[in-house]
Amino acid sequence: MSLVPLLIGAVVVDRVAAARVESRTAKTFQDGMGTADRPSVHVSGFPVLTQLAEGSLSHVDLTAHGIPADGSTRPLPVTKLTVGLDGLKTSGRTDEAHARSVDATAFLSYEDVSAAPGVGVSRGDEPGRIHATAGLPLAGDVTVSAAVSAAKGNRIAFTDVRTVQGELIPPLRALLDKALKEPVPLENVPEGLHLRSVTTAENGIDAHFTGRSVTFRPSSSSTA
């Protein structure tokens, strides 16, 4: 008897198991992060059935879009979140997932960042800096440059503010102070992830997170 049909059958069964795990994991993350669309999930390694039998998936990649930021006076939504999870435990519960370690990057487009503070944010003229533009009728516009960095509590700080163009009159200064003076929290980032660094890119800001022994469950967003 040829082994080929048996091998093909084993691969098919394994892929079906992987698809089920990916679907269940995607639902758990969607419930926890409040995304309108279900995240994409890919389970690495073969066979997956062996990993399931051992109770832990070696590596899982997840990508989610449009993560809202509710419950904050200065909400900052996440445009795209990519997550790599090592040692994802498969306890059988459909409402939570636990990973041994996590490496994640949250991308925040300048468009989304602009909507949060109420000023126009764009790429700066130097690495690690952004431009913020505020305007008022009759007063005109003013553009400042600010350095972007990671702050405690999973927040993004804007420091070393310099005027680039226009006159920073008191009303415009007040608008920019409101937007830039205090670090802005990244809401709805899974609890247990810690912001390590922030970098600027052509179209937005990348925030890099890591975490160990992270549990994802509904309403597990970080507000620290």
N, CA and C atoms as a LAMMPS dump frame, in Angstrom:
ITEM: TIMESTEP
0
ITEM: NUMBER OF ATOMS
672
ITEM: BOX BOUNDS ff ff ff
-5.0000000000000000e+02 5.0000000000000000e+02
-5.0000000000000000e+02 5.0000000000000000e+02
-5.0000000000000000e+02 5.0000000000000000e+02
ITEM: ATOMS id mol type element x y z
1 1 1 N 0.848 -1.196 0
2 1 2 C 0 0 0
3 1 3 C 0.886 1.25 0
4 2 1 N 0.558 2.176 -0.89
5 2 2 C 1.357 3.384 -1.003
6 2 3 C 1.172 4.271 0.222
7 3 1 N 2.304 4.881 0.627
8 3 2 C 2.245 5.785 1.775
9 3 3 C 1.792 7.181 1.382
10 4 1 N 1.778 7.448 0.074
11 4 2 C 1.446 8.807 -0.376
12 4 3 C 0.056 9.235 0.077
13 5 1 N -0.999 8.42 -0.139
14 5 2 C -2.33 8.845 0.331
15 5 3 C -2.382 9.082 1.831
16 6 1 N -1.648 8.239 2.591
17 6 2 C -1.643 8.414 4.04
18 6 3 C -0.97 9.731 4.422
19 7 1 N 0.13 10.04 3.741
20 7 2 C 0.836 11.282 4.038
21 7 3 C -0.016 12.494 3.669
22 8 1 N -0.672 12.407 2.504
23 8 2 C -1.545 13.506 2.094
24 8 3 C -2.69 13.676 3.082
25 9 1 N -3.239 12.549 3.518
26 9 2 C -4.334 12.61 4.493
27 9 3 C -3.883 13.23 5.801
28 10 1 N -2.668 12.889 6.241
29 10 2 C -2.148 13.444 7.494
30 10 3 C -1.949 14.944 7.376
31 11 1 N -1.439 15.387 6.216
32 11 2 C -1.23 16.819 6.007
33 11 3 C -2.559 17.555 6.006
34 12 1 N -3.56 16.995 5.347
35 12 2 C -4.878 17.626 5.293
36 12 3 C -5.467 17.755 6.692
37 13 1 N -5.383 16.679 7.468
38 13 2 C -5.909 16.715 8.843
39 13 3 C -5.174 17.758 9.669
40 14 1 N -3.858 17.836 9.472
41 14 2 C -3.067 18.803 10.224
42 14 3 C -3.442 20.229 9.837
43 15 1 N -3.65 20.467 8.542
44 15 2 C -4.021 21.814 8.085
45 15 3 C -5.405 22.213 8.59
46 16 1 N -6.314 21.251 8.667
47 16 2 C -7.647 21.538 9.217
48 16 3 C -7.519 21.93 10.688
49 17 1 N -6.681 21.215 11.43
50 17 2 C -6.466 21.548 12.839
51 17 3 C -5.859 22.934 12.979
52 18 1 N -4.9 23.258 12.101
53 18 2 C -4.264 24.573 12.147
54 18 3 C -5.276 25.672 11.862
55 19 1 N -6.142 25.443 10.874
56 19 2 C -7.147 26.443 10.52
57 19 3 C -8.106 26.693 11.68
58 20 1 N -8.465 25.637 12.393
59 20 2 C -9.366 25.789 13.536
60 20 3 C -8.698 26.592 14.651
61 21 1 N -7.428 26.296 14.912
62 21 2 C -6.7 27.027 15.95
63 21 3 C -6.564 28.492 15.558
64 22 1 N -6.242 28.741 14.295
65 22 2 C -6.094 30.122 13.817
66 22 3 C -7.392 30.891 13.944
67 23 1 N -8.516 30.244 13.601
68 23 2 C -9.818 30.903 13.703
69 23 3 C -10.178 31.209 15.152
70 24 1 N -9.921 30.254 16.044
71 24 2 C -10.245 30.449 17.457
72 24 3 C -9.366 31.544 18.069
73 25 1 N -8.081 31.541 17.709
74 25 2 C -7.166 32.568 18.227
75 25 3 C -7.559 33.94 17.712
76 26 1 N -7.933 34.024 16.434
77 26 2 C -8.348 35.303 15.852
78 26 3 C -9.57 35.856 16.57
79 27 1 N -10.524 34.994 16.91
80 27 2 C -11.734 35.45 17.619
81 27 3 C -11.386 35.956 19.012
82 28 1 N -10.47 35.258 19.694
83 28 2 C -10.06 35.691 21.028
84 28 3 C -9.443 37.081 20.989
85 29 1 N -8.562 37.311 20.013
86 29 2 C -7.91 38.608 19.901
87 29 3 C -8.897 39.691 19.453
88 30 1 N -9.8 39.346 18.562
89 30 2 C -10.799 40.328 18.126
90 30 3 C -11.664 40.764 19.3
91 31 1 N -12.091 39.835 20.121
92 31 2 C -12.898 40.176 21.299
93 31 3 C -12.101 41.023 22.278
94 32 1 N -10.813 40.704 22.439
95 32 2 C -9.995 41.417 23.405
96 32 3 C -9.61 42.817 22.966
97 33 1 N -9.431 43.027 21.642
98 33 2 C -8.966 44.312 21.152
99 33 3 C -10.065 45.167 20.543
100 34 1 N -11.246 44.607 20.381
101 34 2 C -12.379 45.388 19.903
102 34 3 C -12.269 45.83 18.456
103 35 1 N -11.627 45.013 17.609
104 35 2 C -11.499 45.375 16.203
105 35 3 C -12.771 45.031 15.443
106 36 1 N -13.058 45.841 14.427
107 36 2 C -14.239 45.59 13.605
108 36 3 C -14.053 44.316 12.777
109 37 1 N -12.844 44.102 12.29
110 37 2 C -12.534 42.918 11.485
111 37 3 C -11.686 41.942 12.277
112 38 1 N -11.855 40.679 11.972
113 38 2 C -11.085 39.652 12.672
114 38 3 C -9.622 39.705 12.219
115 39 1 N -8.674 39.651 13.151
116 39 2 C -7.253 39.669 12.778
117 39 3 C -6.882 38.443 11.951
118 40 1 N -5.813 38.563 11.189
119 40 2 C -5.267 37.409 10.486
120 40 3 C -4.276 36.701 11.407
121 41 1 N -4.308 35.375 11.404
122 41 2 C -3.466 34.579 12.3
123 41 3 C -2.818 33.459 11.5
124 42 1 N -1.526 33.242 11.756
125 42 2 C -0.815 32.143 11.107
126 42 3 C -0.034 31.365 12.16
127 43 1 N -0.27 30.056 12.215
128 43 2 C 0.444 29.165 13.127
129 43 3 C 1.614 28.548 12.383
130 44 1 N 2.83 28.716 12.913
131 44 2 C 4.025 28.18 12.279
132 44 3 C 4.317 26.768 12.774
133 45 1 N 5.107 26.043 11.99
134 45 2 C 5.554 24.724 12.416
135 45 3 C 4.649 23.607 11.927
136 46 1 N 5.24 22.442 11.761
137 46 2 C 4.509 21.253 11.331
138 46 3 C 5.122 20.049 12.045
139 47 1 N 4.295 19.163 12.537
140 47 2 C 2.83 19.201 12.492
141 47 3 C 2.228 20.019 13.645
142 48 1 N 1.106 20.639 13.371
143 48 2 C 0.404 21.413 14.393
144 48 3 C -0.259 20.492 15.402
145 49 1 N -0.699 19.321 14.952
146 49 2 C -1.363 18.386 15.863
147 49 3 C -0.439 17.989 17.016
148 50 1 N 0.84 17.826 16.721
149 50 2 C 1.792 17.493 17.784
150 50 3 C 1.904 18.63 18.782
151 51 1 N 1.939 19.864 18.278
152 51 2 C 1.998 21.022 19.167
153 51 3 C 0.75 21.103 20.035
154 52 1 N -0.408 20.829 19.433
155 52 2 C -1.657 20.857 20.194
156 52 3 C -1.649 19.788 21.281
157 53 1 N -1.113 18.629 20.946
158 53 2 C -1.054 17.546 21.932
159 53 3 C -0.162 17.924 23.105
160 54 1 N 0.882 18.715 22.815
161 54 2 C 1.796 19.16 23.874
162 54 3 C 1.265 20.366 24.627
163 55 1 N 0.184 20.977 24.104
164 55 2 C -0.457 22.084 24.813
165 55 3 C 0.144 23.447 24.574
166 56 1 N 1.027 23.566 23.554
167 56 2 C 1.661 24.857 23.306
168 56 3 C 2.054 24.964 21.838
169 57 1 N 1.732 26.096 21.22
170 57 2 C 2.125 26.363 19.841
171 57 3 C 3.471 27.094 19.855
172 58 1 N 4.412 26.626 19.051
173 58 2 C 5.761 27.183 19.105
174 58 3 C 5.796 28.656 18.708
175 59 1 N 5.095 29.022 17.634
176 59 2 C 5.088 30.428 17.204
177 59 3 C 3.815 30.732 16.429
178 60 1 N 3.244 31.9 16.74
179 60 2 C 2.033 32.361 16.067
180 60 3 C 2.217 33.824 15.678
181 61 1 N 1.881 34.147 14.433
182 61 2 C 1.911 35.529 13.965
183 61 3 C 0.496 36.047 13.795
184 62 1 N 0.28 37.271 14.256
185 62 2 C -1.051 37.876 14.193
186 62 3 C -0.928 39.301 13.669
187 63 1 N -1.875 39.695 12.815
188 63 2 C -1.932 41.065 12.312
189 63 3 C -3.354 41.58 12.437
190 64 1 N -3.504 42.729 13.117
191 64 2 C -4.821 43.333 13.316
192 64 3 C -4.796 44.772 12.811
193 65 1 N -5.927 45.238 12.309
194 65 2 C -6.042 46.603 11.786
195 65 3 C -7.15 47.361 12.52
196 66 1 N -6.964 48.665 12.607
197 66 2 C -8.017 49.535 13.131
198 66 3 C -8.407 49.244 14.568
199 67 1 N -7.432 49.261 15.476
200 67 2 C -7.724 49.003 16.888
201 67 3 C -8.144 50.328 17.53
202 68 1 N -9.383 50.434 17.991
203 68 2 C -9.865 51.704 18.555
204 68 3 C -9.243 51.995 19.907
205 69 1 N -9.341 53.248 20.331
206 69 2 C -8.82 53.665 21.637
207 69 3 C -9.933 54.371 22.383
208 70 1 N -10.7 53.628 23.122
209 70 2 C -11.825 54.185 23.87
210 70 3 C -11.442 54.394 25.325
211 71 1 N -12.195 55.243 25.993
212 71 2 C -12.016 55.432 27.423
213 71 3 C -10.889 56.36 27.786
214 72 1 N -10.393 57.159 26.852
215 72 2 C -9.319 58.087 27.142
216 72 3 C -9.704 59.478 26.675
217 73 1 N -9.274 60.487 27.413
218 73 2 C -9.566 61.861 27.002
219 73 3 C -8.708 62.266 25.813
220 74 1 N -7.64 61.514 25.566
221 74 2 C -6.794 61.777 24.404
222 74 3 C -6.538 60.445 23.689
223 75 1 N -7.553 59.938 23.019
224 75 2 C -7.418 58.615 22.412
225 75 3 C -6.413 58.608 21.274
226 76 1 N -5.661 57.516 21.166
227 76 2 C -4.702 57.344 20.084
228 76 3 C -4.889 55.943 19.522
229 77 1 N -5.663 55.801 18.445
230 77 2 C -5.919 54.48 17.893
231 77 3 C -4.677 53.875 17.262
232 78 1 N -4.67 52.556 17.146
233 78 2 C -3.575 51.837 16.506
234 78 3 C -4.023 51.453 15.103
235 79 1 N -3.307 51.942 14.099
236 79 2 C -3.672 51.679 12.713
237 79 3 C -3.464 50.213 12.363
238 80 1 N -2.323 49.67 12.777
239 80 2 C -2 48.272 12.482
240 80 3 C -1.154 47.713 13.614
241 81 1 N -1.473 46.508 14.064
242 81 2 C -0.714 45.844 15.117
243 81 3 C -0.247 44.496 14.604
244 82 1 N 1.071 44.283 14.594
245 82 2 C 1.627 42.984 14.233
246 82 3 C 2.229 42.363 15.485
247 83 1 N 1.888 41.112 15.726
248 83 2 C 2.281 40.445 16.969
249 83 3 C 2.89 39.086 16.658
250 84 1 N 4.047 38.819 17.254
251 84 2 C 4.639 37.491 17.202
252 84 3 C 4.601 36.872 18.585
253 85 1 N 4.01 35.695 18.709
254 85 2 C 3.842 35.047 20.006
255 85 3 C 4.596 33.732 20.037
256 86 1 N 5.414 33.553 21.055
257 86 2 C 6.13 32.295 21.246
258 86 3 C 5.518 31.557 22.436
259 87 1 N 5.364 30.253 22.268
260 87 2 C 4.83 29.443 23.356
261 87 3 C 3.398 29.777 23.699
262 88 1 N 2.526 29.833 22.695
263 88 2 C 1.107 30.143 22.93
264 88 3 C 0.408 28.893 23.443
265 89 1 N -0.052 28.959 24.686
266 89 2 C -0.68 27.798 25.304
267 89 3 C -2.09 27.595 24.755
268 90 1 N -2.448 26.355 24.579
269 90 2 C -3.77 25.992 24.079
270 90 3 C -4.52 25.258 25.179
271 91 1 N -5.069 26.028 26.092
272 91 2 C -5.74 25.448 27.26
273 91 3 C -7.116 24.899 26.936
274 92 1 N -7.625 25.226 25.742
275 92 2 C -8.975 24.796 25.401
276 92 3 C -10.001 25.873 25.621
277 93 1 N -9.66 26.912 26.385
278 93 2 C -10.592 28.016 26.596
279 93 3 C -10.631 28.88 25.353
280 94 1 N -11.811 29.268 24.938
281 94 2 C -11.965 30.08 23.731
282 94 3 C -11.928 31.563 24.034
283 95 1 N -11.898 31.944 25.31
284 95 2 C -11.979 33.369 25.637
285 95 3 C -10.649 33.942 26.105
286 96 1 N -9.552 33.161 26.048
287 96 2 C -8.269 33.713 26.409
288 96 3 C -7.14 32.907 25.795
289 97 1 N -5.988 33.556 25.691
290 97 2 C -4.797 32.891 25.178
291 97 3 C -3.603 33.386 25.983
292 98 1 N -2.67 32.491 26.286
293 98 2 C -1.51 32.855 27.107
294 98 3 C -0.236 32.545 26.333
295 99 1 N 0.674 33.544 26.228
296 99 2 C 1.924 33.369 25.5
297 99 3 C 3.115 33.517 26.43
298 100 1 N 4.151 32.698 26.195
299 100 2 C 5.364 32.777 27.007
300 100 3 C 6.082 34.104 26.769
301 101 1 N 6.182 34.534 25.52
302 101 2 C 6.801 35.819 25.199
303 101 3 C 6.144 36.402 23.958
304 102 1 N 6.178 37.732 23.886
305 102 2 C 5.504 38.439 22.791
306 102 3 C 6.401 39.563 22.296
307 103 1 N 6.448 39.726 20.982
308 103 2 C 7.133 40.853 20.355
309 103 3 C 6.123 41.49 19.395
310 104 1 N 5.86 42.767 19.567
311 104 2 C 4.799 43.402 18.787
312 104 3 C 5.206 44.795 18.32
313 105 1 N 4.637 45.206 17.197
314 105 2 C 4.838 46.557 16.686
315 105 3 C 3.488 47.17 16.356
316 106 1 N 3.23 48.328 16.949
317 106 2 C 2.002 49.075 16.66
318 106 3 C 2.355 50.211 15.708
319 107 1 N 1.69 50.239 14.561
320 107 2 C 1.906 51.315 13.591
321 107 3 C 0.763 52.311 13.713
322 108 1 N 1.112 53.584 13.873
323 108 2 C 0.119 54.652 13.989
324 108 3 C 0.326 55.609 12.822
325 109 1 N -0.619 55.634 11.903
326 109 2 C -0.48 56.513 10.756
327 109 3 C -0.567 57.967 11.21
328 110 1 N 0.093 58.861 10.473
329 110 2 C 0.03 60.278 10.824
330 110 3 C -1.404 60.786 10.762
331 111 1 N -2.202 60.209 9.886
332 111 2 C -3.612 60.601 9.795
333 111 3 C -4.348 60.298 11.091
334 112 1 N -4.135 59.092 11.636
335 112 2 C -4.782 58.731 12.896
336 112 3 C -4.225 59.535 14.064
337 113 1 N -2.911 59.772 14.053
338 113 2 C -2.302 60.563 15.125
339 113 3 C -2.827 61.996 15.086
340 114 1 N -3.045 62.523 13.899
341 114 2 C -3.563 63.889 13.764
342 114 3 C -4.969 64.009 14.324
343 115 1 N -5.772 62.966 14.138
344 115 2 C -7.15 63.014 14.615
345 115 3 C -7.217 63.017 16.132
346 116 1 N -6.203 62.427 16.777
347 116 2 C -6.235 62.332 18.233
348 116 3 C -5.997 63.663 18.93
349 117 1 N -4.892 64.371 18.657
350 117 2 C -4.661 65.609 19.405
351 117 3 C -5.343 66.832 18.839
352 118 1 N -5.9 66.734 17.606
353 118 2 C -6.575 67.896 17.031
354 118 3 C -5.648 68.835 16.293
355 119 1 N -4.419 68.404 16.016
356 119 2 C -3.492 69.179 15.197
357 119 3 C -2.994 68.271 14.077
358 120 1 N -2.487 68.876 13.016
359 120 2 C -1.983 68.091 11.91
360 120 3 C -0.591 67.578 12.193
361 121 1 N -0.394 66.261 12.128
362 121 2 C 0.905 65.651 12.411
363 121 3 C 1.434 65.027 11.129
364 122 1 N 2.714 65.251 10.856
365 122 2 C 3.356 64.701 9.669
366 122 3 C 4.798 64.349 9.997
367 123 1 N 5.477 63.77 9.041
368 123 2 C 6.87 63.367 9.243
369 123 3 C 7.753 64.594 9.435
370 124 1 N 8.682 64.497 10.366
371 124 2 C 9.589 65.603 10.625
372 124 3 C 10.738 65.646 9.64
373 125 1 N 11.571 66.65 9.763
374 125 2 C 12.699 66.81 8.862
375 125 3 C 13.944 66.091 9.355
376 126 1 N 13.841 65.419 10.507
377 126 2 C 14.942 64.636 11.047
378 126 3 C 14.397 63.315 11.567
379 127 1 N 15.228 62.258 11.586
380 127 2 C 14.786 60.984 12.154
381 127 3 C 14.349 61.154 13.61
382 128 1 N 13.269 60.496 13.979
383 128 2 C 12.806 60.547 15.355
384 128 3 C 12.026 61.796 15.702
385 129 1 N 11.646 62.597 14.701
386 129 2 C 10.898 63.824 14.96
387 129 3 C 9.666 63.89 14.055
388 130 1 N 8.657 64.617 14.542
389 130 2 C 7.446 64.847 13.755
390 130 3 C 7.22 66.348 13.635
391 131 1 N 6.398 66.735 12.668
392 131 2 C 5.929 68.107 12.543
393 131 3 C 4.483 68.16 13.012
394 132 1 N 4.137 69.152 13.777
395 132 2 C 2.757 69.362 14.219
396 132 3 C 2.344 70.773 13.813
397 133 1 N 1.208 70.862 13.12
398 133 2 C 0.731 72.148 12.62
399 133 3 C -0.614 72.484 13.233
400 134 1 N -0.717 73.7 13.773
401 134 2 C -1.98 74.185 14.345
402 134 3 C -2.335 75.5 13.66
403 135 1 N -3.635 75.758 13.55
404 135 2 C -4.064 76.986 12.905
405 135 3 C -5.359 77.511 13.491
406 136 1 N -5.544 78.825 13.398
407 136 2 C -6.765 79.486 13.845
408 136 3 C -7.147 80.548 12.816
409 137 1 N -8.458 80.809 12.655
410 137 2 C -8.878 81.867 11.744
411 137 3 C -8.222 83.194 12.123
412 138 1 N -7.749 83.901 11.135
413 138 2 C -7.098 85.206 11.272
414 138 3 C -5.687 85.11 11.846
415 139 1 N -5.4 84.054 12.614
416 139 2 C -4.078 83.922 13.224
417 139 3 C -3.086 83.207 12.315
418 140 1 N -3.605 82.464 11.335
419 140 2 C -2.723 81.716 10.453
420 140 3 C -2.279 80.398 11.068
421 141 1 N -1.286 79.788 10.44
422 141 2 C -0.784 78.491 10.902
423 141 3 C 0.61 78.623 11.494
424 142 1 N 0.925 77.678 12.372
425 142 2 C 2.284 77.568 12.888
426 142 3 C 2.646 76.088 12.902
427 143 1 N 3.873 75.787 12.525
428 143 2 C 4.358 74.412 12.507
429 143 3 C 5.545 74.286 13.449
430 144 1 N 5.501 73.265 14.295
431 144 2 C 6.613 72.999 15.199
432 144 3 C 7.151 71.606 14.944
433 145 1 N 8.389 71.396 15.341
434 145 2 C 9.024 70.084 15.273
435 145 3 C 9.161 69.554 16.694
436 146 1 N 8.906 68.249 16.874
437 146 2 C 9.007 67.641 18.207
438 146 3 C 9.647 66.266 18.113
439 147 1 N 10.481 65.947 19.091
440 147 2 C 11.075 64.614 19.178
441 147 3 C 10.054 63.636 19.74
442 148 1 N 10.061 62.418 19.239
443 148 2 C 9.116 61.383 19.655
444 148 3 C 9.875 60.303 20.417
445 149 1 N 9.35 59.905 21.565
446 149 2 C 10.024 58.882 22.371
447 149 3 C 9.021 58.09 23.188
448 150 1 N 9.486 56.966 23.746
449 150 2 C 8.642 56.133 24.603
450 150 3 C 8.659 56.67 26.026
451 151 1 N 7.485 56.686 26.652
452 151 2 C 7.364 57.14 28.036
453 151 3 C 6.718 56.03 28.863
454 152 1 N 6.857 56.129 30.189
455 152 2 C 6.273 55.125 31.083
456 152 3 C 4.777 55.004 30.869
457 153 1 N 4.262 53.8 31.149
458 153 2 C 2.831 53.593 31.039
459 153 3 C 2.36 53.42 29.619
460 154 1 N 3.232 52.902 28.731
461 154 2 C 2.868 52.711 27.325
462 154 3 C 2.346 53.997 26.703
463 155 1 N 3.13 55.06 26.867
464 155 2 C 2.743 56.36 26.332
465 155 3 C 3.818 56.885 25.39
466 156 1 N 3.403 57.727 24.467
467 156 2 C 4.31 58.373 23.529
468 156 3 C 4.485 59.83 23.946
469 157 1 N 5.744 60.235 24.11
470 157 2 C 6.036 61.597 24.543
471 157 3 C 6.548 62.428 23.369
472 158 1 N 6.182 63.713 23.369
473 158 2 C 6.643 64.675 22.377
474 158 3 C 7.443 65.749 23.122
475 159 1 N 8.738 65.807 22.851
476 159 2 C 9.613 66.715 23.591
477 159 3 C 10.458 67.543 22.63
478 160 1 N 11.256 68.448 23.224
479 160 2 C 12.173 69.299 22.447
480 160 3 C 11.433 69.978 21.301
481 161 1 N 10.389 70.701 21.637
482 161 2 C 9.541 71.36 20.629
483 161 3 C 10.239 72.614 20.1
484 162 1 N 10.318 72.71 18.774
485 162 2 C 10.953 73.847 18.124
486 162 3 C 10.02 74.409 17.051
487 163 1 N 9.958 75.728 16.958
488 163 2 C 9.142 76.35 15.92
489 163 3 C 9.86 76.244 14.578
490 164 1 N 9.125 75.752 13.563
491 164 2 C 9.684 75.575 12.229
492 164 3 C 9.215 76.669 11.283
493 165 1 N 7.921 76.99 11.372
494 165 2 C 7.357 77.98 10.462
495 165 3 C 6.189 78.687 11.136
496 166 1 N 6.058 79.976 10.934
497 166 2 C 4.968 80.75 11.503
498 166 3 C 5.33 81.328 12.859
499 167 1 N 4.381 82.07 13.418
500 167 2 C 4.593 82.713 14.717
501 167 3 C 3.802 81.983 15.786
502 168 1 N 4.472 81.582 16.846
503 168 2 C 3.838 80.811 17.922
504 168 3 C 3.189 81.772 18.916
505 169 1 N 2.058 82.344 18.502
506 169 2 C 1.342 83.264 19.379
507 169 3 C 0.605 82.465 20.453
508 170 1 N 0.226 83.107 21.572
509 170 2 C -0.364 82.373 22.71
510 170 3 C -1.525 81.44 22.363
511 171 1 N -2.508 81.832 21.534
512 171 2 C -3.603 80.887 21.245
513 171 3 C -3.113 79.612 20.537
514 172 1 N -2.171 79.765 19.62
515 172 2 C -1.633 78.601 18.92
516 172 3 C -0.738 77.777 19.84
517 173 1 N -0.007 78.441 20.705
518 173 2 C 0.803 77.723 21.687
519 173 3 C -0.084 76.86 22.582
520 174 1 N -1.25 77.4 22.967
521 174 2 C -2.167 76.653 23.826
522 174 3 C -2.661 75.387 23.128
523 175 1 N -2.963 75.491 21.831
524 175 2 C -3.412 74.321 21.075
525 175 3 C -2.328 73.252 21.014
526 176 1 N -1.11 73.684 20.734
527 176 2 C -0.013 72.73 20.624
528 176 3 C 0.372 72.15 21.982
529 177 1 N 0.305 72.964 23.024
530 177 2 C 0.582 72.444 24.371
531 177 3 C -0.416 71.358 24.743
532 178 1 N -1.68 71.585 24.388
533 178 2 C -2.726 70.599 24.701
534 178 3 C -2.448 69.283 23.995
535 179 1 N -1.901 69.367 22.782
536 179 2 C -1.658 68.167 21.994
537 179 3 C -0.342 67.484 22.341
538 180 1 N 0.68 68.26 22.718
539 180 2 C 2.021 67.707 22.824
540 180 3 C 2.619 67.695 24.218
541 181 1 N 2.095 68.507 25.124
542 181 2 C 2.77 68.685 26.414
543 181 3 C 2.798 67.414 27.242
544 182 1 N 1.674 66.69 27.307
545 182 2 C 1.615 65.466 28.108
546 182 3 C 1.75 64.243 27.204
547 183 1 N 2.459 63.196 27.665
548 183 2 C 2.56 61.972 26.867
549 183 3 C 1.18 61.391 26.568
550 184 1 N 1.037 60.839 25.373
551 184 2 C -0.25 60.303 24.925
552 184 3 C -0.275 58.792 25.131
553 185 1 N -1.29 58.27 25.826
554 185 2 C -1.345 56.824 26.067
555 185 3 C -1.772 56.051 24.82
556 186 1 N -1.199 54.859 24.669
557 186 2 C -1.632 53.932 23.633
558 186 3 C -2.662 53.003 24.255
559 187 1 N -3.93 53.277 23.998
560 187 2 C -5.002 52.472 24.583
561 187 3 C -5.229 51.201 23.765
562 188 1 N -5.858 50.235 24.393
563 188 2 C -6.247 48.969 23.762
564 188 3 C -5.052 48.175 23.252
565 189 1 N -3.899 48.371 23.882
566 189 2 C -2.764 47.48 23.657
567 189 3 C -2.867 46.364 24.69
568 190 1 N -2.775 45.101 24.275
569 190 2 C -2.98 44.006 25.232
570 190 3 C -2.153 44.162 26.508
571 191 1 N -2.79 43.895 27.62
572 191 2 C -2.135 44.014 28.932
573 191 3 C -0.941 43.073 29.011
574 192 1 N 0.149 43.567 29.568
575 192 2 C 1.354 42.766 29.681
576 192 3 C 2.412 43.144 28.671
577 193 1 N 2.037 43.97 27.683
578 193 2 C 3.018 44.455 26.722
579 193 3 C 3.594 45.777 27.222
580 194 1 N 4.885 45.965 27.023
581 194 2 C 5.561 47.169 27.499
582 194 3 C 6.243 47.875 26.337
583 195 1 N 5.993 49.16 26.217
584 195 2 C 6.558 49.96 25.139
585 195 3 C 8.063 50.122 25.344
586 196 1 N 8.85 49.727 24.344
587 196 2 C 10.306 49.78 24.443
588 196 3 C 10.913 50.929 23.643
589 197 1 N 10.365 51.196 22.473
590 197 2 C 10.946 52.247 21.643
591 197 3 C 9.9 52.783 20.675
592 198 1 N 10.149 53.993 20.193
593 198 2 C 9.273 54.64 19.22
594 198 3 C 10.142 55.214 18.114
595 199 1 N 9.791 54.931 16.866
596 199 2 C 10.526 55.462 15.728
597 199 3 C 9.55 56.068 14.725
598 200 1 N 10.031 57.022 13.959
599 200 2 C 9.195 57.647 12.938
600 200 3 C 9.493 57.022 11.58
601 201 1 N 8.462 56.947 10.75
602 201 2 C 8.59 56.43 9.399
603 201 3 C 7.947 57.424 8.44
604 202 1 N 7.953 57.083 7.168
605 202 2 C 7.429 58.009 6.162
606 202 3 C 5.951 58.302 6.369
607 203 1 N 5.175 57.267 6.726
608 203 2 C 3.726 57.419 6.805
609 203 3 C 3.172 57.395 8.222
610 204 1 N 4.025 57.218 9.216
611 204 2 C 3.513 57.153 10.575
612 204 3 C 4.582 56.843 11.598
613 205 1 N 4.135 56.41 12.757
614 205 2 C 5.007 56.13 13.896
615 205 3 C 4.93 54.641 14.235
616 206 1 N 6.101 54.031 14.451
617 206 2 C 6.167 52.634 14.87
618 206 3 C 6.499 52.574 16.355
619 207 1 N 5.675 51.852 17.109
620 207 2 C 5.899 51.663 18.537
621 207 3 C 6.188 50.186 18.789
622 208 1 N 7.363 49.895 19.345
623 208 2 C 7.789 48.506 19.552
624 208 3 C 7.54 48.076 20.991
625 209 1 N 6.874 46.93 21.141
626 209 2 C 6.521 46.395 22.454
627 209 3 C 7.115 44.995 22.624
628 210 1 N 7.402 44.639 23.873
629 210 2 C 7.722 43.259 24.209
630 210 3 C 6.979 42.895 25.493
631 211 1 N 6.868 41.613 25.731
632 211 2 C 6.21 41.165 26.961
633 211 3 C 6.518 39.705 27.226
634 212 1 N 6.465 39.326 28.496
635 212 2 C 6.666 37.937 28.884
636 212 3 C 5.482 37.492 29.735
637 213 1 N 5.078 36.254 29.53
638 213 2 C 3.944 35.682 30.246
639 213 3 C 2.715 36.588 30.095
640 214 1 N 2.271 36.738 28.848
641 214 2 C 1.178 37.652 28.515
642 214 3 C -0.1 36.861 28.27
643 215 1 N -1.187 37.266 28.925
644 215 2 C -2.485 36.638 28.738
645 215 3 C -3.414 37.602 28.011
646 216 1 N -4.006 37.132 26.932
647 216 2 C -4.953 37.921 26.15
648 216 3 C -6.351 37.394 26.428
649 217 1 N -7.225 38.294 26.824
650 217 2 C -8.606 37.931 27.082
651 217 3 C -9.48 39.141 26.784
652 218 1 N -10.812 38.951 26.641
653 218 2 C -11.675 40.108 26.415
654 218 3 C -11.471 41.184 27.459
655 219 1 N -11.417 42.438 27.006
656 219 2 C -11.214 43.603 27.872
657 219 3 C -9.865 43.573 28.571
658 220 1 N -8.838 43.016 27.869
659 220 2 C -7.511 42.94 28.475
660 220 3 C -6.596 44.032 27.967
661 221 1 N -7.159 45.125 27.463
662 221 2 C -6.319 46.216 26.973
663 221 3 C -5.628 46.901 28.14
664 222 1 N -4.461 47.469 27.831
665 222 2 C -3.648 48.096 28.868
666 222 3 C -4.059 49.532 29.08
667 223 1 N -4.232 49.919 30.333
668 223 2 C -4.525 51.303 30.655
669 223 3 C -3.477 51.854 31.608
670 224 1 N -2.373 51.09 31.765
671 224 2 C -1.31 51.503 32.681
672 224 3 C -0.563 52.711 32.146
